[in-house]
Amino acid sequence: MAYSEDFRQKIVETYMDGEGTVRGIAERFNVGKDTVRRYLKLYREKNSLEKKPHGGGRQSILSQDDGYEKLRKLVEENNTLYDREYCGLLKERYGIQLGKSSLNRALQKLALSKKK
């Protein structure tokens, strides 16, 4: 869990003011010792306690080479197939290997519905 910058600042200031050890401050603020050490290191190196930007996650294989449009086309052609059949057609026609869970997330993202 990412703590607010104000909370981080209180932890660092408490340590810098000599109000306790890393262990004591961790107990006082109910955080781990490594968290206190990390905030101190960050403050010393960057003179800031800003949160790092979110790194993002893994992109769907459908986000490449118009994969979402290819899926949309398959569903528009026939919306009565089972998930495994859509996955098979994507692989057969376009070489896109996709699991059923990823398929359903993509359909939801595209606001497409299927009958099965």
N, C-alpha and C positions, 0 to 999 in steps of 0.2 A: 504494500500500500504506500502511495506517495503522500508524504506529509506536506502541509502548507509551508510556504517560505518563512512565514512568521514563526511557526513552531520550530523550524530548523534553526532560525536565528536565535531563538531563546536557548536552545540546546548549546549552540556554539558560544554564545555570550556567557552562559552559566559556567562553562568550562574555562573560558578565557579569563573570567573574573576570579578564578581559583576557588570556586564554590564546591569543588568535589573532584573525585577521580572519574575516569571514563565509566567505570563500573557503577559508581554512586549516581552519576548523572543518568545513566541508562535506567537504573532502577527508579530514580525520581520521576523521570518522564515516561516510564513504562515502554521503553524501546530497547532494542538489543545493543550490546556493546559495539558490535560491528557497525551499526547504524551511526552511533556517535562518532566512531573513528572515521567513517566515510564522510560525514558532514565536516569534520575537522580538516580532513585531507582536502576536500573540495574547496573549503574556505581558504586554506593556505595556498593552494595552487591557482585558484581562479578569482579569489577575493569575492566570491559570489556563491549563493546557495540556490540558484535557480534550478528548477527541475529540468531534466534532459527532455528533449522532444521525443514524442512517441516514435519508435522505430518502424511502426507499421507491421504488417504481417506478410505472409506469403500470398502472392497474387494467384488468382485462379488461372488455370491453363486456358480458360475461355477468353481471358482478357487479351490474348495474343491472336493475331491473324483472324480477326472478325469471328472468333469462336462463339460469342453470344448471338451474333446474327445467324450463324449456321444453325445453332440450336433453335432459335426462333423459327427459322425456315422449316426445320423438321417437325416442330410441334404444329405449325400452321398447316403443313401437309397432312398430318394425321395426329389428332390429339387423343387417340384411343389406345395408344401403346403403353406397355408397362415400362417402368424405369429401366429395367435391364435391356429392353429393346431399344430405347433411346440411346443408352450407353453403347450398345452394339452398333447402331447406325452411325453414331458419331465416330466411332473407331473405324468402321468399314469405309465410310465415305470420305472422311476428313483426316483420319489418323489421330484423332483426339481421344485419348484414353481417360475416362472419367468415371468416378465411383457414383453410386446411387445418391449418397448424401450430398456430394458436390453438385450433382444434377439438380436435386431438389432445391438447393440454395440458389442456383442459377435461375431456375424457373421462378422462384419467389422474387428474385431481384428483377427479373424481366416482367413480373406481374402476369405470368402465363399460367393457365391452368390446364390440366389434362383430365381426362375422364377416368383413368385407371390409376 
